[in-house]
Amino acid sequence: MILSNTVSMPLSYALGMLIQLLPLPFHVFKSDDHYLEKFDNGASDSWNVLKNDFAFRKQILSEIRKKNIALISQERPVIFGGVKCNDELTLIIGPIAISDVDANFCKLYALKHKSENVSFFRCDPSKLAAVLLLIYSSLTGNLIGLNDFLDHNYLQKDFQVAAQKQTANVISYHSTKTKPHNPASFEEAIKDAIKAGDVEALRKALNSPYAGMRGTLSYNSLRAAQNLAIVDITIVTRAAIEAGISVEESYILADAFILEVDSCKYPTDAAALSRACALRCTQLVANFKKSMLDNKALSSAVIKACAYIDRHLYKKINVTDLADKLRISAGYLVKLFKKERKQTISEYIAMRKIEAAKIMLQATDKSIADIAMLLSFNSQSHFGRVFLAKTGVSPARYRRKIISDSI
């Protein structure tokens, strides 16, 4: 009934979803929001918030029908999933808990939704998403990548902002007892996409069926996800370095994302940040490659000078020392740099240092004084004057604006 008019799908996609299936509580509703059927092994309705809280049921049904397929997570760690089906039917799966919940939480949740004795089925969101996608694809023929679906439906705004407003999500807790490790080609495909600056290739790589075959780095699910995210962030930022992104910029980016991972409360959030970092690195490489094309007329000396500056942003850079490194005269380098880049060496150094400072102000909790010292400004006030001249605002105001925009 629900899966009438099914269509064929690629075997790799079907297997990528099927390996994550679990028995879950299903509910089927008619167009008037009333039950058609539920599948709960004949259990009492005392637990069933969808049965007992009609207004809540209508709210969830409305959101699912609007999106056709959705994950609903406003009351985390409790989530629901749903698909708008044929014959004006709507399927809901849930309630499901994505982490352990205590008895007090269960009581409060039940009270809120006019129920009692609520106990939650524990399930990773990726498995719920896989079931939904299999049903949806069989109904419509539309194939949606698992991680793209999770990105669109599950990530909350605070984590997107923390990842510099880049959306991403991968579910990383998969036991080695039930799945083999992913082949090396999985990571190579991700690295190749980053080095090419190809966002679409990255998305395809991250939606590979092998994405669910990751090792277990801890017996604690959160710690395992955080460890895996740190490994992934390290891999993708090193790929960015290999593509030509400056070492300092890549390290700053890695530090920022790893600090966010360390503060995560859910495995899905840690994995989301690692995917966000991969996307950010790919975009940086794409921009870098474009700038290289734009600057193809630059001489070898100026290209090498820029590369040296980018690698040594945390140091005081002296023009004479820079010229000595390149084995040319300082006077010649100054004139050549100004002629080709239409700015002085000092202006370029200041610009690159301020770009790095903006990343740290956005994505880390380092103090302004620490950032000034890290980037080798003479003092915090000197840093403030340069930042104001380059951006039109002070470092403190810039950080406040970023925080304000994220709320």
Secondary structure, 3 states (H helix, E strand, C coil): CCCCCCCCCCHHHHHHHHCCCCCCCEEEECCCCCEEEEECCCCCHHHCHHHHCHHHHHHHHHHHHHHCEEEEEEECCEEEEEEECCCCCEEEEEEEECCCCCHHHHHHHHHHCCCCCCCCEECCHHHHHHHHHHHHHHHHCCCCCHHHHHHHHCCCHHHHHHCCCCCCCCCCCCCCCCCCCCCHHHHHHHHHHHHHCCHHHHHHHHCCHHHHCCCCCCCCHHHHHHHHHHHHHHHHHHHHHHHCCCHHHHHHHHHHHHHHHHCCCCHHHHHHHHHHHHHHHHHHHHHHHHHHHHCCCCCHHHHHHHHHHHHCCCCCCCHHHHHHHHCCCHHHHHHHHHHHHCCCHHHHHHHHHHHHHHHHHHHCCCCHHHHHHHCCCCCHHHHHHHHHHHHCCCHHHHHHHHHHHHC
